[in-house]
Amino acid sequence: MRSRVKRRPPTIHDVAAHAGVSRGTVSRVLQGGHNVSQASQEAVNAAIRKLGYVVNRAARSLVTQRAGSVAFLLSETQDRFFQDPNFTTLLRGCTEALAAHDLPLVLITAGTDAERRRISRYLSAGPVDGVLLISSHRDNSMIDHLREAGLPFVCCGKPLGRRGPMSYVAVDEREGAKDMVRHLLESGRRRVATIAGPQDTPGGLDRLLGYREMLAEYGVAYDERLVAVGDYSRGSGEACMRELLSRAPDIDAVFVASDLMAAGALTAIAGSGRRVADDIAVGGFDDSSAALEAQPPLTTIRQPWGRISEVMVRLVLAQIAGDGPAAVILPAELVIREST
């Protein structure tokens, strides 16, 4: 009987030889791919898959003084993470984008001041190399904590009330809102209400501003009775819609600043005996799973979640490699379905 010889695990030298590049090139690919050509990155990644190479993270951390991971920090309560499909979509996208660089993602929630203080102490100890910060309320102290810790970070959405250069990725929320209101007005609607998001968030402010600007462009007077403010939850959308119908029963359209709130608005409209689209057109924002699951499916403004995730990861890896902060604003897209 022949003895079974234990196979030696592949090393970084094996990957370099198989890819036809230097060991240093493989190392740069493993650390984010900066200053490496696309062809070399593809060759190295193919060699890693072919050989089954696994990074020795403990050894690499001793050499690079890096943790070899990135945090997905949701500055909201845990229940919001499970209720809002946008957060899980972003988490999945960021996880996939980091996997291309062989980096794991650490999920952290910090929805209260006590949690933020505790998490800031944890992050200051260096368990991650950078942070993807999700949810940017005006009073969000996590931005200050991350700056004090000297950690590279990228915000999802334009930060409010902060000075100095800062990395963030956002969609053009004001233009997206204008596209939706234009669509409602050009469809023949004349009493267009809105359910705005929280006014301490960039989305809440910019989407309401876009609503007002488009009304002005069409010569429609702004009426505060046609405005209600929710918190991006389904329950707040339903409550706000009931409030609007009570104040202005002749509403024939409503622009809702999130799909989840719009789903709540649909419930309130049905409960009032009105028909969606026939009596009241409803437009949302996000193009989340809530838009497709709604009955009828929602006309909405699509945020390019996959692109947002990719750019956030690219910016945080660039900062980890020594680059400065950068801001990217992506276009939104009107998606017309049965609710209008």
Secondary structure, DSSP 4 states (H G I P E B T S, - for coil): -PPPPPPPPP-HHHHHHHHTS-HHHHHHHHTT-TT--HHHHHHHHHHHHHHT----HHHHHHHH---S-EEEEE-S-HHHHHH-HHHHHHHHHHHHHHHTTT--EEEEE--SHHHHHHHHHHHHT-S-SEEEEE---TT-THHHHHHHHT--EEEES--SS--S---EEEE-HHHHHHHHHHHHHHTT---EEEEE--TTSHHHHHHHHHHHHHHHHTTPPP-GGGEEE--SSHHHHHHHHHHHHHH-TT--EEEESSHHHHHHHHHHHHHTT--BTTTBEEE-SB--HHHHHSSSPPBEEE--HHHHHHHHHHHHHHHHTT----EEEE--EEE--TT-
